[in-house]
Amino acid sequence: MTIRQQLFRLTHWETWDYRIKLIPLLPIWFWHCLRSRSPWFFTPSNPTLTFGGFEGEGKREMYEQLPPDLYPKSMYISPDADFSEVAQQVTATFGEYPVAVKPNVGMMGLLFRIIHSPDDLRQYHEQVGVDYIVQALITYPIEVSVFYYRMPGAERGTITGFVRKDELAVVGNGRDTLWTLIQAYAPVRYRLPEMQAKHANRLDMVVPAGELYALSHALNQTRGGQLVSLAHEKDEQLLALFDRLSHYTGQFYFGRYDIKTTSVADLKAGRNFSILEFNGAGAAPHHVYGNGHSLWQAYDIVLHHWAMLAKISRENHRRGVPYWGFRQGWKQLKDAQIHLQHLKRMDLTLLVEPDVVGAVV
């Protein structure tokens, strides 16, 4: 890394490792633990999600608590299942490719892939090593995140964050190789080894002029997704939609919805959208990015969300939802970290992602 790059990282807090950013706030986190008399003060926040949705929860349990028509058609697959049977089920369920796949327990977009053929699916199935989900590929053009919370017993909640997530991609010029384009692309300047490994067999390919090559189809900020503030679009119509979703099972009180839709106007009208995920107690408030916030403003946002997480959890505990025991929570965290390391290792080697995804001009 050059001196110029090091200075850029030092002066742009958004590029820091999240653990470094959160160190100054740890005393506040421990205060919430002490006040609740539990190291896992957040576990009652979303009573029907494992660990309150903080870490290591499965996506299946989340989908089964959403309106069936508002999330992608899904199949849940064990890596031990006979592949010929899996392939037949996928064809019977979805008809044709492409489809999307991702781990049932996952985070940060790791091992999310778009599968274009049975051969691609076979490779994923044989190498992934964890339970995974096959889903209908949602092709709506816009992906957004909405952070919402509601106090137990309250009719209305609050939307604190609304952002658009743009894809990490380079534009071909008909002359330069993919590797040259990647090296010149600022958003991945600190992730070149990852990009080199992930796209190893296409680095010498010349991307046609005016076309996009997707470096990652996962739009998480940690995976390079670009976040754009939609704070000006928050209104009563949008809040009414998420109040209705929150009341569907009455158990989602705190978290972030990741959604694909045709437009913000359609989302507000409750049409043409699909919920990709609901992230619970462990959800990051993505709106700290994309709004030009200083580090201190970002800290203020994070602390507000921690305070609401603790308040919601205390109220649910008062209503009879227990805190997790120390050993139970520690095992959950340890198992989740082992699982995460497996996902990270596999993500660098498993099934290089599709290349050209669309024309720019």
N, C-alpha and C positions, 0 to 999 in steps of 0.2 A: 504494500500500500504506500503510495507516495505521500510526501509531507502535506501536499495540498489536500489530498483525500482525508488524511488524518485530521487536519484542521477543520475540514467540512464536518466530519463526524462529531468532533468536539463541540462545535458551535451549533449543531442541529440535533436537539434532544430526541427528535422523532426517530433517529437512526440508532439510538442506544439500545442495548439489550434491555428487555422489560424488567429483568431482575435488578439491574443497576438503577433504573428509574424509580423503582418502588422502595428501595432501601430507606430513604428518608421518611417514608410513610409507615414503616413497620410498627413504630410505637402506637399509632392509632389503631392498627389492626389488632395488636395485642390488647389494647384497651377494650375493644369490642369483645374479645375472648373473655377477659376478666369480668366484664359487666354481665355477660350471659352465663359465666361460670362454666364455659365449655370451649375447648379449642376449636370446635366445629360449630361455632355460633350460627352459621349460615344454613345448616342442614334443614331446618324447618321451612325455609323460604318458599320452596316449591315442593310440597309434601309428597307428590307422586313421582318425583324424579330422584333417582339414586344420588345420594350425597347432595341433594338440593340442586343438582345440575352443576355442581362446582367442578368436578373432574371425574372422568372415567365412566360417565353415564352412557347408556346405549341410545342410539338414535331411534331404534324401534319403539322404545317406551315413550319417547316424545311424540312420534308420529301417531301412535295409537290414541293420543289424547287431543288430536286436532280434528277438525271437520274433515271427513274422508275425501271430499272433493277439492280440498285446498292444499294438498301436498302431492308430490309426484307418485304415480302408481309404482309400487315397490315390491321387490322380492328379497327375502332374507336367506342368505346362502352360507352354509358351513364349508370351510376349505376341505373338509373330509368327505364331502358329498361326491358321488360319482359324476364326473364331468359330463358324460353323455346325457345323463338325466337332467343336469342343470341346463345344458344347451337346449334340450327339448322344451323345458319349462320356460326358458327365456323366449324362445320362438313362439310358444303358445300364448304367452302373456303379452309380449310387446310386438309381435308380428315381424318387425324388421329392425335392423340396426340403423343408426347408432343408438346406444344406450349409455347411461352414466353408471359408474360404479364408485363405491367408497366404503371404507371400514364402518361397521356398525358402531364401534367405539373409536372415535377419531377426533382430531382437532387440527386446526391450522391448515386445512385443506390437504393434509398428507394423504397420499395414495388415492386422491380423487382423480379419476381418469374418464375420458370419453372413449368408448369401445366401438370400433367400426366393423368388426367381423367376429365370427366364432373363433378364429385363430387368436385374435387379440384377447378374447374372453378366456380362452384356454390358458394362455400365458399368465393372465392375471390370477385365475383360479389356482393354478399350480404353484405360484410363487408367493401370493399375498400372505398366507399363513395365519389369517385371522378371519373371524366371521365378517361378512361384508354384505352390502346391499346393492342390488341391481335396480335401477330406476329408469322410468321414462325420461328421456332427455328433454329438459325444459328449454325451449328456444326463444322465450321472450327476450327482447333486446336489452332490458335494463335490470340490473341487480341493485337492491337497496338494503340497508339495515335500519331497523327501527328499534330503539331502546325504550322499553315500557316498564313501568311498575305500578302496582295498585295495592293499597292496604287491604288486608283481609276484612271483609264486611263492607267495604266501600263499593259504591256503584261505579264510580269513575276513577280512572287512573291518571297517569301523567306520561307523556312522551317527552323524554329528555333529549333524544338524539335521532336525527334522520339524515342519512348520508347515502350517496350513490357510490358504487364500487366499480371502478373501471378496470378492464382486463390488462394484464401485463403482456405486452406484445411489441414486436419491432416491425417496421415497415420496410419492405424490400425496395431496392432501386434498380434491380436487374443487373447490377455489376458486382456488389460486395457479397462476400460469403456471409452465412448466418453468424459465424463467430465474430467477424468484423463488426456486424450490426450490433451484436450483443455487447461487445466491448465499448461501443460508442453510446450505449443506451444508459443514461444516468441512473434510472431507478434500480438497476442491478449492479451498479459499480462495486458494491460490497458483497456480491453473491456470485462472482464469476466462477469459482470452483464448482459450486452447485449447478450453475447453468452449463458448464462444460461437461460435467458428468451426466446430467439429465438429457442433454441433446447431443451426446457424443457422436452418434452415427449420422448426424445431419450438419455438423459444423462446417463442412466444406460446401454445402449446398448454397447455390445462389438463389435468393428469394426473388421471384418475379417482381418487376416494378409495380408499385402501387398496391401490393397485397400484404396482408398481415400474417405474421407468423406468431402463434401464441406460445409464449414462454411458459405460461402456467394458466390452466383454466380455473384454478382455485383463486377466488378474488379476495381472500383474506389479506389484511394488511401485513401480517407476518410473512405471507408468501409473495409479497410484492404488489398486491392490488393497490390501486390508486384511489384514495377516498376524497370525495367531493361533497362539501356541505350542501344539504337541502333544508337547512334550518328555516329558511324563508317560506318553505312549503308546509310547515306544521300548522294545522288549523283544527277546528272542531270536527270537521268531517273525517279527517284522518284519525283523530282520537276516538271518535265513535266506533270506527271499524275495529280498533284494537281493544276497546272496552268489550265489544261483542266477542272477540276471540278469547279474551281473558276469562269471560264468564262461561265459555262453552263447557268446560269441565269444572270451572271454579277453582282450579288448582295451580294455574300459572300466574304467579304474582310478581316475579322479578326476572327480567332477562331481555335478550335481544333476538328479534325475529330477523332472519335473513331471507329475502324474498326476491323472486324474479317476476317482472311485470312488463306489460306493453308500454305503460306510461305512468307517471305520477298521478295524472288525472284519473286513469282507470283504476289504480289502486285505491284512491280515495272513494271512488264509486263502488268499490267492492267487486270488481270484475277483472278478468284477464290477469290473474296473478296466481302464483304458486309459492307456498312456504317451503323453502329448502330446509330450514332448521329453526329450532328454538333453543337458544343457549341460555341456561339458567344462572345460578349463583356465580359461576365462574366467568360469565360473559364480560368481555371488555367493552367499555363505552367508546365505540369507534369514533364518536364525534369529538373526542379530544384531538383527533387529526382532521385535516382538511378545512379547518376554520381559522388558521393562522394564530392559534393560541400559543402563548408563552408556556414555558414549563410550569410556572406557578399557577397559571390559569388551568392547565391540565390537571395539576394536583388538586385544585379546588373541585373540579368535576369528579375526579376519582373518589375523593373523600366524601362528597355528597352521596355518591352511589353506595359507598360502604355504609354510611349512616342509615340510608334507607333499607339496605339489605339487612342490617342488624335490627332495625325497627320492625320490619315485616316478619322477620324470624321470631322475634320476641313475642309478637302478637299471635303468630301461629302456635308458638310453644304454649302460650297462655290458654289457647283453645284446645290443647291436648296433643300437639305434635311434638314428639320427643327430640332432643338433641342426640346426635350419634355419640356412642361411647368412644373413649380415646383409642382403644385397640382397633375397633371397627373402622374408625376414620383413618388411622395410621396405615392399616393394611390397604384400604382403598387408595390412598395416595401412593403408597409404594408400588402396588400393582399397576396403577395408572402410569407411573413413571417408567416402569419396565416396558409396558405396552407402547408408550410414546417413543422410546428409544428404538424399538423394533420398527415402528412405522417410519421413523426418520431414516434408518438404514435402508429399508426397502424402497423408500421413495426415490432414492438416488439411482437405483438400479432397475426398478421394475417398469417395464413397458413405457418406452419413450413416447411422449405425448404426440398427438397429431400435429401436423405442421401448418400449412397455409389454411387460414380460417375465413378469409373474406376479403373482398376488394375494398380499397379505400377510395379509389378514384375510378 
